[in-house]
Amino acid sequence: MRAGVTTMAMARGLTSWSGQPDAQRLEVVREEPAATRAGRRRRIQEPASSEVAERFALLEQAPIFYTLPDPTLRALARRMRPISLAAGEIAVQQGEDTSSIMFILSGHCQVRLEGPEPSSVAVALLSTADFFGELAVLDEVPAQHTVVALDDCHLLAIDRTALYAVFGQDAPVLSQLVDLGAQRAASYAGIAAQVGWSRTVGSCQVTAFYSPKGGSGRTTLALNVAGALAQRYPGQVLLLDLAFPFTQAALLANLVPVSSLAKMADAAPEVADELLLSAVLLHPGNLMVLLGCIRPEEADLITPEVINRTMEILRRTFRYVVIDLGVAMTEVGLAVFDDADRILLVVPPELAAVKAAQDSRSIFTRVLGFSPEQIDVILNARSPRAAISKSAVERRMGAHIAVEVAYDGSKPEEAALSGQILSMSDKTSEISRGAARIADLLEAARIDGPAGAAPAAAPVVERSRP
């Protein structure tokens, strides 16, 4: 708990924003007296069983809380109190004392970070099952941002005393909430300062990491390559984790997942951009991370149509989008390939893996219409002694190995346990060195284009949709 408090104290300084935002992102916030807002809130001491069931279902969808056992969720549900807000009403004012975590039962709320008076910058859009006010678990911690209802909203609040009654004062979940508050504070401050998010950063390169064999080190490489690029272009690189059903990028990067791409499934077009960017997590190394889903069952919500809408938004927002794909070639994977500029085919030096990679490369070129120049084979050693040499892999696949990543001992596993990205924390690591070479490769491809094409040109080979 003390570590979480220290983290929050460090992050608290990030919430003051003094930059000059895009005029289109500025809105005047009309402060409403706290007494007026409080007067609209209705308190129910003993909720009906149907209300408890509804609240239980909401908590089951909420990040962090969904992992708790059913009896704990029911105890929390019984202690929740309903709040109704009309469109434009302020739920929480930045700088005010707050003692409640508020969950959105229905409606949308906008998170704003106060800048020079009388304006603020919109930094996030929250919808059903999202919550805010997580720092209410700490005494005397003022609200870090303002939250305003965009439409008529129904909220459910849990007071600090209710949390302590259910968990005590030293439960791990309270530390998780504190860590989430610190992460959000840093992320919102970064977004407010990132004026470039409201405009195109130039031509965007979309790279898909793929391996037909599990355990190839694909996710580790994708994360570290994205980290290496983020060191060169802070805030302009996003890692999209579509390695369904179990997305691991947030875990490996030591980030607390709050929202995901699954929220886009039924989003209205007018809020799609803001809802998507609200789900982006900001790593301290200035890498952006977006999860496809938080829970495995949410993967079914991601369709090719959601992917197409997502890529349209990401292409006009970031310089590099790195996508980590799962093993199966699903409709979602094919939609990604259809939009990708390059494919990085990760191959461990093993007979079965090489054969599967050879077949995959054939599908990419013969069926999906990629040119050989758009596919880079990455040889990733997963053991001290390779069963197959580099030259043998090249002969078998009929392709040149673009980058060979040497065996890195236990460093990848140790980095995962500590939540570090090796390309940011250990430049002597073999993973870090390999990621840097792959980043060089992608930079060169972005400048030169495939087969020497102009930077903004379309792919050399016109690909038909599968």
C-alpha positions in Angstrom: 0.0 0.0 0.0 2.8 2.4 0.9 4.5 1.7 -2.4 1.3 2.6 -4.2 1.0 5.8 -2.2 4.5 6.8 -3.1 3.8 6.1 -6.8 0.7 8.3 -6.6 2.7 11.1 -5.0 5.1 11.0 -7.9 2.4 10.9 -10.5 0.4 13.7 -8.8 2.8 16.3 -10.1 2.1 15.2 -13.7 -1.5 16.2 -13.6 -0.9 19.9 -13.9 -1.1 20.9 -17.5 0.0 24.2 -18.9 0.5 23.6 -22.6 -1.5 25.2 -25.4 -4.0 22.6 -26.6 -5.8 22.4 -30.0 -8.6 24.9 -29.9 -11.0 22.2 -31.0 -10.3 20.2 -27.9 -11.0 23.1 -25.5 -14.3 23.4 -23.7 -15.3 25.8 -20.9 -16.2 23.9 -17.7 -18.9 25.5 -15.7 -18.4 24.7 -12.1 -21.6 23.8 -10.2 -21.7 24.2 -6.4 -21.0 20.9 -4.6 -24.2 21.3 -2.6 -26.3 21.5 -5.8 -24.8 18.3 -7.2 -25.1 16.5 -3.9 -28.8 17.4 -3.7 -29.5 15.4 -6.9 -28.0 12.3 -5.5 -30.4 9.7 -4.0 -29.3 7.3 -1.2 -30.8 3.9 -0.7 -29.9 2.0 2.5 -31.3 -1.4 1.7 -31.5 -2.1 -2.1 -33.9 -4.6 -3.5 -32.6 -8.0 -4.6 -33.1 -7.0 -8.3 -30.9 -3.9 -7.7 -28.2 -6.0 -6.0 -28.2 -8.3 -9.0 -27.9 -5.4 -11.4 -25.0 -3.9 -9.4 -23.3 -7.3 -9.2 -23.5 -7.7 -13.0 -21.9 -4.2 -13.3 -19.0 -5.1 -11.0 -18.4 -8.3 -12.9 -17.6 -6.2 -16.0 -15.5 -3.6 -14.2 -11.6 -3.8 -14.5 -9.9 -5.0 -11.3 -13.2 -5.8 -9.6 -14.2 -8.6 -12.0 -11.4 -10.7 -10.5 -12.9 -10.6 -7.0 -14.9 -13.6 -5.6 -18.7 -13.5 -5.8 -19.3 -12.9 -2.1 -17.1 -9.9 -2.2 -18.9 -8.4 -5.2 -22.2 -9.0 -3.5 -21.0 -7.2 -0.4 -19.9 -4.2 -2.5 -23.2 -4.3 -4.5 -25.2 -4.0 -1.3 -23.2 -0.9 -0.3 -23.5 1.0 -3.5 -25.7 4.1 -3.8 -27.3 5.4 -7.0 -26.5 8.8 -8.5 -28.3 10.4 -11.4 -26.7 13.1 -13.5 -28.2 15.2 -16.3 -26.2 16.0 -19.4 -23.6 18.6 -18.6 -23.6 18.0 -14.8 -20.2 17.7 -13.1 -19.7 14.4 -11.3 -16.3 15.2 -9.9 -14.4 18.5 -9.9 -10.6 18.5 -10.2 -9.1 19.6 -6.9 -12.1 18.8 -4.8 -12.0 16.2 -2.0 -13.7 13.0 -3.0 -14.5 9.9 -1.0 -16.3 7.6 -3.5 -15.5 5.5 -6.5 -18.2 5.9 -9.1 -19.2 3.3 -11.7 -21.1 4.1 -14.8 -24.3 2.1 -15.1 -25.5 3.8 -18.2 -24.5 6.9 -20.3 -21.2 8.5 -21.1 -18.9 10.7 -19.0 -16.0 12.8 -20.3 -12.8 13.2 -18.3 -11.2 16.6 -18.5 -7.9 17.9 -17.2 -8.0 21.4 -16.0 -5.6 23.9 -17.8 -5.5 27.6 -17.6 -8.9 28.9 -16.5 -11.6 28.8 -17.6 -10.8 25.9 -20.0 -10.0 22.2 -19.8 -8.8 19.5 -22.2 -10.8 16.3 -22.8 -8.5 13.4 -22.2 -10.9 10.4 -22.0 -14.4 9.1 -22.6 -15.9 6.6 -20.1 -18.9 4.4 -20.7 -20.8 1.5 -19.1 -18.8 -0.5 -16.5 -16.0 2.1 -16.5 -15.3 3.8 -13.1 -13.5 6.9 -11.8 -12.5 8.3 -8.5 -10.2 5.3 -7.6 -8.0 7.5 -5.5 -10.9 7.9 -3.1 -9.3 5.0 -1.2 -6.7 7.5 0.1 -7.6 10.0 2.7 -7.0 13.7 1.7 -6.3 13.0 -1.9 -8.1 15.6 -4.1 -9.7 14.6 -7.4 -7.1 14.5 -10.1 -9.4 15.5 -13.0 -12.9 16.7 -13.7 -15.6 14.3 -14.9 -18.7 15.6 -16.7 -21.8 13.7 -17.9 -22.1 13.9 -21.7 -25.7 12.6 -21.6 -28.1 11.6 -18.9 -26.1 9.2 -16.7 -26.9 6.7 -14.0 -23.9 6.0 -11.7 -23.3 3.8 -8.7 -21.0 5.0 -6.0 -19.0 3.1 -3.4 -17.8 5.2 -0.5 -14.4 4.9 1.1 -15.9 3.6 4.4 -17.7 0.9 2.5 -14.5 -0.2 0.7 -12.7 -0.4 4.0 -15.6 -2.3 5.6 -15.4 -5.0 2.8 -11.6 -5.2 2.2 -10.0 -3.7 5.3 -7.3 -1.1 4.8 -4.4 -3.2 3.5 -6.1 -5.4 0.8 -4.2 -6.0 -2.5 -7.1 -4.6 -4.4 -6.7 -1.2 -2.8 -3.1 -1.1 -3.8 -4.2 -2.0 -7.4 -6.6 0.9 -7.3 -3.8 3.3 -6.2 -1.5 2.0 -8.9 -4.3 2.5 -11.4 -4.8 6.1 -10.2 -1.1 6.8 -10.7 -1.2 5.3 -14.2 -4.2 7.3 -15.2 -2.8 10.5 -13.8 0.4 10.1 -15.9 -1.6 9.0 -18.9 -4.0 11.9 -18.8 -1.2 14.4 -18.4 0.6 12.8 -21.4 -2.5 13.0 -23.5 -3.1 16.6 -22.6 0.4 17.5 -23.6 0.2 15.4 -26.7 -1.4 18.0 -28.9 -0.4 16.0 -32.0 -3.0 13.4 -31.2 -5.6 15.7 -32.8 -3.8 15.7 -36.1 -2.0 13.3 -38.4 1.6 12.8 -37.6 2.4 11.9 -41.2 2.3 8.6 -43.0 1.7 5.7 -40.6 3.4 2.3 -40.9 1.4 -0.7 -39.7 3.5 -3.8 -38.9 2.0 -7.1 -38.0 4.0 -9.5 -35.9 3.0 -13.1 -36.6 4.2 -16.6 -35.9 2.3 -19.8 -36.7 3.9 -21.5 -33.6 3.2 -20.6 -30.0 6.2 -20.0 -27.7 8.2 -18.3 -30.5 8.8 -15.1 -28.5 6.6 -13.1 -30.8 4.9 -11.0 -28.1 8.2 -10.3 -26.4 9.7 -9.1 -29.7 6.7 -7.0 -30.6 6.7 -5.3 -27.2 10.4 -4.6 -27.4 10.4 -3.4 -31.0 7.5 -1.0 -30.2 9.5 0.1 -27.1 12.6 0.7 -29.3 10.6 2.8 -31.7 8.9 4.7 -28.9 12.4 5.7 -27.6 13.0 7.4 -31.0 9.4 8.8 -31.4 7.9 9.3 -28.0 4.1 9.2 -28.0 3.9 8.4 -31.7 4.1 4.6 -31.4 1.3 2.3 -30.4 1.3 -1.5 -29.7 -2.0 -3.1 -30.5 -2.4 -6.5 -28.7 -4.6 -8.8 -30.8 -3.0 -12.0 -29.6 -6.3 -13.6 -28.7 -7.6 -15.1 -26.6 -5.0 -14.2 -23.9 -3.6 -10.7 -24.4 -0.4 -10.3 -22.4 1.2 -7.0 -23.4 -0.2 -5.0 -20.5 1.0 -7.7 -18.1 4.5 -7.7 -19.6 4.7 -3.9 -19.6 3.4 -3.7 -16.0 0.3 -1.7 -16.9 -3.1 -1.9 -15.3 -5.7 -2.7 -18.1 -8.8 -0.6 -17.7 -10.4 -0.6 -21.2 -9.9 -2.3 -24.5 -10.8 -2.4 -28.2 -13.8 -4.5 -27.3 -15.5 -1.2 -26.2 -15.5 -0.2 -29.9 -17.8 -3.1 -30.8 -21.0 -1.1 -30.4 -19.7 2.5 -30.3 -21.5 5.2 -32.2 -19.4 6.8 -35.0 -19.4 10.2 -33.3 -17.7 8.9 -30.2 -15.5 6.2 -31.8 -12.3 8.2 -31.9 -12.5 9.4 -28.3 -13.6 6.1 -27.0 -10.7 4.3 -28.7 -8.0 6.7 -27.6 -9.4 6.6 -24.1 -8.6 2.9 -24.0 -4.9 3.5 -24.8 -2.5 2.9 -21.9 0.6 5.1 -21.6 3.8 3.3 -20.6 6.3 5.5 -18.6 8.7 5.0 -21.6 6.2 7.0 -23.8 4.9 3.8 -25.5 1.2 3.6 -26.1 -0.5 0.2 -25.6 -4.0 -0.8 -26.7 -5.5 -4.1 -25.7 -7.8 -6.0 -28.0 -9.7 -7.4 -24.9 -9.2 -7.7 -21.2 -11.1 -10.9 -20.7 -10.8 -13.9 -23.2 -14.6 -14.0 -23.8 -14.5 -10.4 -25.1 -12.4 -11.5 -28.1 -15.6 -12.5 -29.8 -16.6 -8.8 -29.9 -13.8 -8.0 -32.2 -14.9 -8.3 -35.8 -13.2 -7.3 -39.1 -15.5 -4.2 -39.1 -14.1 -3.2 -35.7 -10.6 -3.7 -37.0 -11.2 -1.6 -40.1 -12.6 1.3 -38.0 -9.8 1.0 -35.5 -7.0 1.1 -38.2 -8.6 4.1 -39.8 -8.3 6.0 -36.5 -4.9 4.7 -35.6 -3.4 5.5 -39.0 -4.2 9.2 -38.7 -3.0 9.4 -35.1 0.3 7.5 -34.8 3.6 7.2 -36.8 4.0 3.5 -36.1 1.4 0.9 -35.2 2.9 -2.5 -34.2 0.3 -5.3 -34.0 0.9 -8.6 -32.0 -1.3 -11.3 -33.6 -2.2 -14.7 -32.2 -1.3 -18.0 -33.9 -4.7 -18.7 -35.6 -5.4 -17.1 -38.9 -8.9 -15.9 -38.0 -11.1 -13.3 -39.8 -9.7 -10.7 -37.5 -6.1 -11.7 -38.4 -6.9 -11.5 -42.1 -8.4 -8.1 -41.6 -5.1 -7.0 -40.0 -3.1 -8.5 -42.8 -5.3 -6.7 -45.3 -4.4 -3.4 -43.8 -0.8 -4.0 -42.8 2.2 -2.5 -44.7 4.6 -5.2 -43.5 4.6 -8.6 -41.8 7.4 -9.7 -39.4 7.4 -13.5 -39.4 8.9 -14.7 -36.2 10.6 -18.1 -36.5 12.4 -20.1 -33.8 15.1 -22.4 -35.3 13.1 -25.5 -34.9 12.0 -27.9 -37.7 8.2 -27.8 -37.1 8.3 -24.0 -36.6 10.3 -23.5 -39.8 7.9 -25.7 -41.9 4.9 -23.8 -40.5 6.6 -20.4 -41.2 7.3 -21.6 -44.8 3.6 -22.4 -45.3 2.5 -19.1 -43.8 4.9 -17.1 -46.0 3.4 -18.9 -49.0 -0.1 -17.9 -47.9 1.0 -14.3 -47.5 2.5 -14.1 -51.0 0.2 -16.3 -53.1 -3.1 -15.8 -51.4 -3.0 -12.4 -49.6 -0.9 -10.7 -52.3 2.1 -9.5 -50.3 5.3 -9.0 -52.2 8.4 -10.8 -50.7 9.9 -7.4 -49.8 7.0 -6.7 -47.5 7.7 -9.9 -45.4 10.7 -9.9 -43.0 11.7 -13.2 -41.5 13.0 -12.8 -37.9 15.0 -15.8 -36.5 14.5 -15.8 -32.8 16.7 -18.2 -30.8 14.8 -19.6 -27.8 17.5 -21.9 -26.5 21.3 -21.8 -26.2 21.9 -24.3 -29.1 19.8 -24.0 -32.2 18.5 -27.2 -33.7 18.7 -25.7 -37.2 21.3 -23.2 -38.5 20.5 -19.9 -40.0 21.6 -21.0 -43.4 19.5 -24.1 -43.2 16.4 -22.0 -42.3 17.0 -19.7 -45.2 17.4 -22.7 -47.6 14.2 -24.4 -46.2 12.1 -21.2 -46.4 13.6 -19.8 -49.6 13.9 -16.5 -47.9 16.6 -14.3 -46.4 16.7 -13.9 -42.6 16.3 -10.1 -42.1 17.3 -10.1 -38.4 18.7 -12.9 -36.1 18.0 -12.4 -32.4 20.4 -14.4 -30.3 19.5 -16.4 -27.2 19.1 -14.0 -24.2 19.1 -16.4 -21.3 16.6 -15.7 -18.6 16.5 -12.0 -19.2 13.1 -12.0 -21.0 11.4 -14.0 -18.2 13.1 -11.7 -15.5 11.9 -8.6 -17.4 8.4 -10.0 -17.5 8.3 -10.6 -13.8 9.6 -7.0 -13.1 7.4 -5.4 -15.8 10.3 -4.0 -17.7 10.8 -3.6 -21.4 14.3 -4.7 -22.2 14.7 -2.3 -25.2 14.2 0.5 -22.7 15.9 -0.8 -19.7 18.9 -2.9 -20.8 20.6 -2.0 -24.0 23.1 -4.9 -23.7 20.4 -7.5 -23.8 20.2 -9.6 -27.0 16.5 -8.9 -27.2 17.2 -5.2 -26.9 19.9 -5.4 -29.7 17.6 -7.4 -31.9 14.7 -5.0 -31.3 16.9 -2.1 -32.3 17.9 -3.8 -35.6 14.3 -4.6 -36.3 13.4 -0.9 -35.6 16.1 0.2 -38.0 14.6 -2.1 -40.6 11.1 -0.6 -40.1 12.4 2.9 -40.2 14.2 2.3 -43.5 11.1 0.7 -44.9 9.0 3.6 -43.9 11.4 6.1 -45.5 12.1 4.1 -48.7 8.8 2.2 -49.0 8.6 -1.3 -50.3 10.9 -2.0 -53.2 12.0 1.7 -53.2 8.5 3.2 -53.5 7.8 6.7 -52.3 7.0 7.1 -48.6 3.3 7.8 -48.9 2.7 5.4 -51.8 0.4 2.4 -51.5 1.9 -1.1 -51.2 3.7 -2.2 -54.4 1.3 -5.2 -54.8 -2.4 -4.5 -54.8 -3.9 -7.0 -52.4 -7.4 -8.4 -52.8 -9.4 -9.0 -49.7 -9.7 -12.7 -48.7 
